[in-house]
Structure formats: C-alpha cells, structure tokens
Amino acid sequence: MFRLQPSPQPSWRLSLRTDVIEPTPGVLPELLASIGEVGEHHAIRSLINRRRAAYVAGIVTVTVAGVAGGVVIATRSRRSRTDLATS
C-alpha cells in the first residue's frame, strides 16, 4: 500500500521522521471511496433511527390517547350511574 523511500542519510541516523512515505497509485481514490461509503452508511442509519423514533413516538402518543379516552369514558359512565341511582 505504501512504499518507504529511504532518506539520503546514513543508516545509523535513519529515523521515521526523515523518511518519505509515498502512497502507491490508486490508494487515494480507494480511500476517498471508502470514506464516502462510510458516510452513506451513516446517513442511512441516521434516517432509519429517526424513522424508528418517529414510529415509537407515534405508538406512544396513540397509546396515551387511548388510555386517556378510556379514563374519560369510565369516569363519565360512573357519574351517570351514580346520578341515576341518586334520583
């Protein structure tokens, strides 16, 4: 993937900081393509997670509305029974 080009210094002073690393041809486009793929995967996951959160919020909202409606109906039916019983 990378070729190490030795520096013109003697081998006893060779260090990685003075060496030049040149990428092989085609590495940069390959790297950019993989970064693009990762970005696309992240965007798709983000959309799926948002959609999933919207579904959950919708289900919770409907459930709460159903429970609240049930409580209202139960409360009114008890009141009407007690009103009939006292009259």
DSSP file (Angstrom, degrees, kcal/mol; ACC not computed):
  #  RESIDUE AA STRUCTURE BP1 BP2  ACC     N-H-->O    O-->H-N    N-H-->O    O-->H-N    TCO  KAPPA ALPHA  PHI   PSI    X-CA   Y-CA   Z-CA
    1    1 A M              0   0    0      0, 0.0    23,-2.6     0, 0.0     2,-0.4   0.000 360.0 360.0 360.0 -48.5    0.0    0.0    0.0
    2    2 A F  E     -A   23   0A   0     21,-0.2     2,-0.5    25,-0.0    19,-0.0  -0.943 360.0-146.5-120.1 143.3    2.8    2.4    0.9
    3    3 A R  E     -A   22   0A   0     19,-2.5    19,-1.9    -2,-0.4     2,-0.6  -0.914  14.6-136.9-107.4 134.5    6.4    2.4   -0.3
    4    4 A L  E     -A   21   0A   0     -2,-0.5    17,-0.2    17,-0.2    15,-0.0  -0.802  13.0-159.3 -93.0 119.7    9.1    3.6    2.1
    5    5 A Q  E     -A   20   0A   0     15,-2.5    15,-1.6    -2,-0.6     2,-0.0  -0.880  19.4-131.7 -98.6 115.1   11.7    5.8    0.4
    6    6 A P        -     0   0    0      0, 0.0    13,-0.1     0, 0.0     5,-0.0  -0.342  20.3-119.2 -67.1 146.3   14.9    5.9    2.4
    7    7 A S        -     0   0    0      8,-0.1    12,-0.1     1,-0.1    11,-0.0  -0.402  24.6-109.9 -78.5 161.8   16.4    9.2    3.1
    8    8 A P  S    S+     0   0    0      0, 0.0    -1,-0.1     0, 0.0     3,-0.1   0.427  86.0 108.1 -74.5   4.4   19.9   10.0    1.8
    9    9 A Q  S    S-     0   0    0      1,-0.1     5,-0.1     9,-0.1    -2,-0.0  -0.388  84.2 -87.5 -77.4 159.2   21.3   10.0    5.4
   10   10 A P    >   -     0   0    0      0, 0.0     3,-1.8     0, 0.0    -1,-0.1  -0.278  39.6-111.4 -62.6 154.7   23.5    7.1    6.6
   11   11 A S  G >  S+     0   0    0      1,-0.3     3,-1.3     2,-0.2    -2,-0.1   0.773 113.7  64.8 -63.2 -28.5   21.6    4.1    8.0
   12   12 A W  G 3  S+     0   0    0      1,-0.3    -1,-0.3     3,-0.0    -3,-0.0   0.691 107.6  42.8 -71.1 -14.7   22.8    4.7   11.6
   13   13 A R  G <  S+     0   0    0     -3,-1.8     2,-0.3     2,-0.1    -1,-0.3   0.196  84.0 133.6-110.1  14.3   20.8    8.0   11.6
   14   14 A L    <   +     0   0    0     -3,-1.3     2,-0.3    -4,-0.1    -3,-0.1  -0.480  25.5 163.9 -70.7 125.8   17.8    6.6    9.9
   15   15 A S    >>  -     0   0    0     -2,-0.3     3,-0.8     1,-0.1     4,-0.7  -0.958  47.9-115.8-138.6 159.0   14.5    7.6   11.6
   16   16 A L  T 34 S+     0   0    0     -2,-0.3     3,-0.5     1,-0.2    -1,-0.1   0.799 109.9  64.3 -66.4 -29.1   10.9    7.5   10.5
   17   17 A R  T 34 S+     0   0    0      1,-0.2    -1,-0.2     3,-0.0    -3,-0.0   0.814 105.3  44.1 -66.3 -29.4   10.6   11.3   10.7
   18   18 A T  T <4 S+     0   0    0     -3,-0.8    -1,-0.2     2,-0.1    -2,-0.2   0.588  95.4  95.4 -92.9 -10.3   13.2   11.8    7.9
   19   19 A D  S  < S-     0   0    0     -4,-0.7     2,-0.5    -3,-0.5   -15,-0.0  -0.524  70.6-134.3 -80.7 148.9   11.8    9.0    5.6
   20   20 A V  E     -A    5   0A   0    -15,-1.6   -15,-2.5    -2,-0.2     2,-0.6  -0.901  13.7-157.7-104.4 125.6    9.4    9.9    2.9
   21   21 A I  E     -A    4   0A   0     -2,-0.5   -17,-0.2   -17,-0.2   -19,-0.0  -0.913   9.3-170.7-106.2 118.4    6.3    7.7    2.6
   22   22 A E  E     -A    3   0A   0    -19,-1.9   -19,-2.5    -2,-0.6     2,-0.1  -0.923  20.4-127.4-109.7 129.8    4.7    7.7   -0.8
   23   23 A P  E     -A    2   0A   0      0, 0.0   -21,-0.2     0, 0.0     3,-0.1  -0.424  28.2-109.5 -72.3 149.4    1.4    6.0   -1.4
   24   24 A T    >   -     0   0    0    -23,-2.6     3,-1.7     1,-0.1     4,-0.3  -0.391  50.1 -80.0 -72.0 157.0    1.0    3.5   -4.2
   25   25 A P  T 3  S+     0   0    0      0, 0.0    -1,-0.1     0, 0.0     0, 0.0  -0.311 116.6  25.3 -60.5 138.6   -1.1    4.6   -7.2
   26   26 A G  T 3> S+     0   0    0     -3,-0.1     4,-1.5     4,-0.0     5,-0.1   0.339  88.5 106.5  92.5  -6.3   -4.8    4.2   -6.6
   27   27 A V  H <> S+     0   0    0     -3,-1.7     4,-2.7     2,-0.2     5,-0.2   0.919  76.6  52.1 -72.4 -42.1   -4.7    4.5   -2.8
   28   28 A L  H  > S+     0   0    0     -4,-0.3     4,-2.6     2,-0.2     5,-0.2   0.938 111.3  44.8 -63.4 -48.6   -6.1    8.0   -2.6
   29   29 A P  H  > S+     0   0    0      0, 0.0     4,-2.3     0, 0.0    -1,-0.2   0.896 114.6  50.7 -61.3 -37.0   -9.2    7.2   -4.8
   30   30 A E  H  X S+     0   0    0     -4,-1.5     4,-2.2     2,-0.2    -2,-0.2   0.915 111.4  47.9 -64.1 -42.6   -9.7    4.0   -2.8
   31   31 A L  H  X S+     0   0    0     -4,-2.7     4,-2.2     2,-0.2    -1,-0.2   0.920 112.6  48.0 -64.3 -45.1   -9.5    5.9    0.5
   32   32 A L  H  X S+     0   0    0     -4,-2.6     4,-2.2     1,-0.2    -1,-0.2   0.878 110.8  51.8 -65.0 -37.5  -11.9    8.6   -0.7
   33   33 A A  H  X S+     0   0    0     -4,-2.3     4,-2.3    -5,-0.2    -1,-0.2   0.909 110.2  48.3 -65.0 -41.6  -14.4    5.9   -1.9
   34   34 A S  H  X S+     0   0    0     -4,-2.2     4,-2.2     2,-0.2    -2,-0.2   0.879 110.5  51.4 -68.2 -35.9  -14.3    4.1    1.4
   35   35 A I  H  X S+     0   0    0     -4,-2.2     4,-2.2     2,-0.2    -1,-0.2   0.909 110.1  50.3 -64.9 -40.3  -14.9    7.4    3.3
   36   36 A G  H  X S+     0   0    0     -4,-2.2     4,-2.3     2,-0.2    -2,-0.2   0.899 109.4  50.7 -63.0 -41.0  -17.8    8.1    1.0
   37   37 A E  H  X S+     0   0    0     -4,-2.3     4,-2.6     2,-0.2    -2,-0.2   0.911 109.7  50.0 -63.5 -42.2  -19.3    4.6    1.7
   38   38 A V  H  X S+     0   0    0     -4,-2.2     4,-2.4     1,-0.2    -1,-0.2   0.910 110.4  50.8 -62.9 -41.3  -18.9    5.1    5.4
   39   39 A G  H  X S+     0   0    0     -4,-2.2     4,-2.3     2,-0.2    -1,-0.2   0.896 110.3  49.2 -62.6 -40.5  -20.7    8.5    5.1
   40   40 A E  H  X S+     0   0    0     -4,-2.3     4,-2.5     2,-0.2    -2,-0.2   0.914 110.9  49.6 -65.0 -42.9  -23.5    6.9    3.1
   41   41 A H  H  X S+     0   0    0     -4,-2.6     4,-2.6     1,-0.2    -2,-0.2   0.909 111.2  50.1 -61.9 -41.1  -23.9    4.1    5.7
   42   42 A H  H  X S+     0   0    0     -4,-2.4     4,-2.3     1,-0.2    -1,-0.2   0.912 110.6  49.2 -64.1 -41.9  -24.0    6.7    8.5
   43   43 A A  H  X S+     0   0    0     -4,-2.3     4,-2.2     2,-0.2    -2,-0.2   0.905 111.8  48.6 -64.5 -41.3  -26.6    8.7    6.7
   44   44 A I  H  X S+     0   0    0     -4,-2.5     4,-2.5     2,-0.2    -2,-0.2   0.925 112.1  48.6 -65.2 -44.4  -28.8    5.7    6.1
   45   45 A R  H  X S+     0   0    0     -4,-2.6     4,-2.8     1,-0.2    -2,-0.2   0.901 110.1  52.6 -61.7 -39.9  -28.5    4.6    9.7
   46   46 A S  H  X S+     0   0    0     -4,-2.3     4,-2.3     2,-0.2    -1,-0.2   0.918 110.4  47.0 -62.7 -43.6  -29.4    8.1   10.8
   47   47 A L  H  X S+     0   0    0     -4,-2.2     4,-2.6     2,-0.2    -2,-0.2   0.914 113.0  49.2 -63.7 -42.5  -32.5    8.1    8.7
   48   48 A I  H  X S+     0   0    0     -4,-2.5     4,-2.8     1,-0.2    -2,-0.2   0.919 111.4  48.9 -63.7 -43.1  -33.6    4.7    9.9
   49   49 A N  H  X S+     0   0    0     -4,-2.8     4,-2.5     2,-0.2    -1,-0.2   0.897 111.9  49.0 -64.7 -39.6  -33.1    5.7   13.5
   50   50 A R  H  X S+     0   0    0     -4,-2.3     4,-2.3     2,-0.2    -2,-0.2   0.926 112.9  47.3 -64.2 -43.6  -35.1    8.9   13.0
   51   51 A R  H  X S+     0   0    0     -4,-2.6     4,-2.4     2,-0.2    -2,-0.2   0.912 111.8  50.6 -64.2 -41.4  -37.9    6.9   11.4
   52   52 A R  H  X S+     0   0    0     -4,-2.8     4,-2.4     1,-0.2    -1,-0.2   0.913 110.3  49.6 -62.1 -42.6  -37.8    4.4   14.2
   53   53 A A  H  X S+     0   0    0     -4,-2.5     4,-2.6     1,-0.2    -1,-0.2   0.882 109.8  51.6 -63.9 -38.0  -38.0    7.1   16.8
   54   54 A A  H  X S+     0   0    0     -4,-2.3     4,-2.4     2,-0.2    -2,-0.2   0.908 109.8  49.5 -65.5 -41.2  -41.0    8.7   14.9
   55   55 A Y  H  X S+     0   0    0     -4,-2.4     4,-2.5     2,-0.2    -2,-0.2   0.932 112.2  47.4 -61.9 -45.4  -42.8    5.3   14.9
   56   56 A V  H  X S+     0   0    0     -4,-2.4     4,-2.6     1,-0.2    -2,-0.2   0.918 111.7  50.4 -63.1 -43.3  -42.2    4.8   18.6
   57   57 A A  H  X S+     0   0    0     -4,-2.6     4,-2.4     1,-0.2    -1,-0.2   0.898 111.2  49.5 -62.6 -39.5  -43.4    8.4   19.3
   58   58 A G  H  X S+     0   0    0     -4,-2.4     4,-2.5     2,-0.2    -2,-0.2   0.915 111.3  48.1 -64.1 -43.6  -46.5    7.7   17.3
   59   59 A I  H  X S+     0   0    0     -4,-2.5     4,-2.3     2,-0.2    -2,-0.2   0.910 112.7  48.7 -64.1 -42.2  -47.2    4.5   19.1
   60   60 A V  H  X S+     0   0    0     -4,-2.6     4,-2.7     2,-0.2     5,-0.2   0.918 111.3  50.3 -63.9 -42.8  -46.7    6.1   22.5
   61   61 A T  H  X S+     0   0    0     -4,-2.4     4,-2.5     1,-0.2    -2,-0.2   0.928 112.0  46.5 -62.2 -45.5  -49.0    9.0   21.5
   62   62 A V  H  X S+     0   0    0     -4,-2.5     4,-2.5     2,-0.2    -1,-0.2   0.901 112.8  50.5 -64.1 -40.2  -51.8    6.7   20.3
   63   63 A T  H  X S+     0   0    0     -4,-2.3     4,-2.6     2,-0.2    -2,-0.2   0.934 111.5  47.1 -63.3 -46.4  -51.4    4.6   23.5
   64   64 A V  H  X S+     0   0    0     -4,-2.7     4,-2.7     1,-0.2    -2,-0.2   0.911 112.6  49.9 -62.7 -42.0  -51.6    7.6   25.8
   65   65 A A  H  X S+     0   0    0     -4,-2.5     4,-2.6    -5,-0.2    -1,-0.2   0.903 111.2  49.7 -63.8 -40.2  -54.6    9.0   23.9
   66   66 A G  H  X S+     0   0    0     -4,-2.5     4,-2.4     2,-0.2    -2,-0.2   0.921 112.4  46.4 -64.1 -43.9  -56.3    5.6   24.1
   67   67 A V  H  X S+     0   0    0     -4,-2.6     4,-2.3     2,-0.2    -2,-0.2   0.920 113.2  49.3 -64.8 -43.1  -55.7    5.3   27.9
   68   68 A A  H  X S+     0   0    0     -4,-2.7     4,-2.3     1,-0.2    -2,-0.2   0.909 111.5  49.7 -63.6 -41.3  -56.9    8.9   28.4
   69   69 A G  H  X S+     0   0    0     -4,-2.6     4,-2.6     1,-0.2    -1,-0.2   0.903 110.1  51.0 -62.9 -41.0  -60.0    8.2   26.4
   70   70 A G  H  X S+     0   0    0     -4,-2.4     4,-2.5     2,-0.2    -2,-0.2   0.894 109.9  49.6 -62.5 -40.5  -60.7    5.1   28.4
   71   71 A V  H  X S+     0   0    0     -4,-2.3     4,-2.6     2,-0.2    -2,-0.2   0.916 111.5  48.7 -65.4 -42.9  -60.3    7.0   31.6
   72   72 A V  H  X S+     0   0    0     -4,-2.3     4,-2.5     2,-0.2     5,-0.2   0.936 113.4  46.5 -62.9 -46.4  -62.7    9.7   30.4
   73   73 A I  H  X S+     0   0    0     -4,-2.6     4,-2.4     1,-0.2    -2,-0.2   0.915 113.8  48.3 -62.8 -43.5  -65.3    7.2   29.3
   74   74 A A  H  X S+     0   0    0     -4,-2.5     4,-1.8    -5,-0.2    -1,-0.2   0.902 112.2  49.3 -64.3 -40.8  -65.0    5.2   32.6
   75   75 A T  H  X S+     0   0    0     -4,-2.6     4,-2.0     2,-0.2    -2,-0.2   0.919 112.9  46.2 -66.0 -43.4  -65.3    8.4   34.6
   76   76 A R  H  X S+     0   0    0     -4,-2.5     4,-2.5     1,-0.2    -2,-0.2   0.886 110.7  52.4 -67.5 -38.5  -68.4    9.6   32.7
   77   77 A S  H  X S+     0   0    0     -4,-2.4     4,-1.6    -5,-0.2    -1,-0.2   0.873 110.0  48.9 -68.3 -33.6  -70.1    6.2   32.9
   78   78 A R  H  X S+     0   0    0     -4,-1.8     4,-2.4     2,-0.2    -1,-0.2   0.898 111.1  50.5 -68.4 -40.7  -69.6    6.0   36.7
   79   79 A R  H  X S+     0   0    0     -4,-2.0     4,-2.6     1,-0.2    -2,-0.2   0.922 109.8  49.5 -63.5 -43.0  -71.0    9.5   37.1
   80   80 A S  H  X S+     0   0    0     -4,-2.5     4,-2.0     1,-0.2    -1,-0.2   0.872 110.9  50.3 -66.9 -34.2  -74.1    8.7   35.0
   81   81 A R  H  X S+     0   0    0     -4,-1.6     4,-2.2     2,-0.2    -1,-0.2   0.921 112.5  46.1 -67.3 -42.9  -74.7    5.6   37.1
   82   82 A T  H  X S+     0   0    0     -4,-2.4     4,-1.8     1,-0.2    -2,-0.2   0.864 111.4  52.7 -68.9 -33.6  -74.4    7.5   40.4
   83   83 A D  H  X S+     0   0    0     -4,-2.6     4,-1.0     2,-0.2    -1,-0.2   0.900 111.6  46.1 -66.5 -39.7  -76.7   10.2   39.0
   84   84 A L  H  < S+     0   0    0     -4,-2.0    -2,-0.2     1,-0.2    -1,-0.2   0.869 111.8  52.0 -69.0 -36.6  -79.3    7.6   38.1
   85   85 A A  H  < S+     0   0    0     -4,-2.2    -1,-0.2     1,-0.2    -2,-0.2   0.843 110.7  46.8 -70.7 -33.5  -79.0    5.9   41.4
   86   86 A T  H  <        0   0    0     -4,-1.8    -1,-0.2     1,-0.2    -2,-0.2   0.679 360.0 360.0 -83.3 -17.4  -79.5    9.1   43.5
   87   87 A S     <        0   0    0     -4,-1.0    -1,-0.2    -3,-0.2    -2,-0.2   0.489 360.0 360.0 -86.0 360.0  -82.5   10.3   41.5
